[in-house]
Amino acid sequence: MDQAWQDHRPASQNLQRTSTPWPTRRRAAIEVLKVSSKSSPNAVAGALAAVLRERGTAELQAIGAGAVNQTIKAIAIARGFVAPGGMDLICVPAFTDIMIDGEERTAIKFIVEPR
């Protein structure tokens, strides 16, 4: 099911970064990382850690059980990457509807931010 987010690049390059508006006091855009079942958890964790250090918060989106599994592993790995800098992470899961090839799909999004 999450093949729509994949292409013919190696799995470590299947990570897509986009920005989406998120209502906050500052109206800052949250970085959205789209994760597939073939994404490398270490690559996603590195991207997540970089986004958290740069922007302070990130959103990961996954469609399907395999993609959700890779996302959770990436969040756990990212905690280890940012912990030496004194950052502890929280994760808020939620459902979201997204459009893929003109078709509405339900994804799980994970908002990750410092505690």
N, C-alpha and C positions, 0 to 999 in steps of 0.2 A: 504494500500500500504506500509506503513512503518512497517508492521509486520515482515519483514525480520530482523529488528534490535532488535526485542523483543525476549525474551525467557520466561521461566516460573517463573522467579523471580518476586518479588513485583515491582510495577512501579517505586519506588524510586531507585531501583537497575538496571534499564534498561539503565542507562547512561554508554556509553562506552568511554574510553579515549585512544586515539592513538596519535602518533606524526607523522607529515608529514613535509617534507622539504618545506620551504617557502623562496623565494629569498629575502634576505635582505642584508644589508652591512655586518652583522655579520654572515650570513648563519645559524642563529639559527632555530631550529625546532619549529613549532607552535603546541601547544596542540590542538587536534581536539576532540570536544565533540559531540557525535552523539545523537540526541534528537528524541524520538518517541512521538506519540500523547498521550501515557500513562505515559510519564515522568512527575514527579512532578516539577513544575516550581521552587519551593523553593529549591529542591535538586540540580537542574541544576544551579540555581543562586549561591548556595554555592560553587559548584564545579568551576563555572566560576570565582567567586571572588578569590578563592584560586589560580587558574591558573594565573589570572591577577597579583596577588601580587607576585607570584613566577617567572613568565616568562615575564610579561609585555604585552603579547598579546595572544589571543586565537581565535580559529575558531570553530563555531558551525555548524553542518550539519543537515538538516531536509529534509525528503521526505514526501510530502502530506500536506494538509491544516492544519490538526490537529497538526502535528509536528511543522509546522511553527508557529502556534498560541502559543504553549507551549514555543517555543524558544524566541519569542518576549516578552512574559510575564517574562521569566527567565532573559532576559537582563534588563528589567525595574526593576525587583527586585534586581538584582546584582548592579545596579547603587546606590541603597540605601545602600547596604552592603559596598561598597568601598568609598562612599562619605565622611564619617567621617574622612577617611585617606587623604582627599584632592584630590582624584582621580575622574575625570569626564570622562565618557566613550563616545566613538564614535563607530558607527556600520556601516560597509560597506557590503551591501548584494550583492551577485553575484550567478550565476548559475555554477554548476560544474557537471561533469559526473563521476559517480562512478560505480564500479562493485559489484553486489550483486548476489551471487550464479551463477556466470558466465554470468549474464545478465547486460547490461549497463543501468543505470538509471540516470535520471537527478535529482539532489538535489539542494536545495538552501543552500548556505553557508553564514555565517555571520562572518566577521572578526571584532573582538571587541578589542579595544585598548584604552589606555588613550588619552585624548585630549591634 
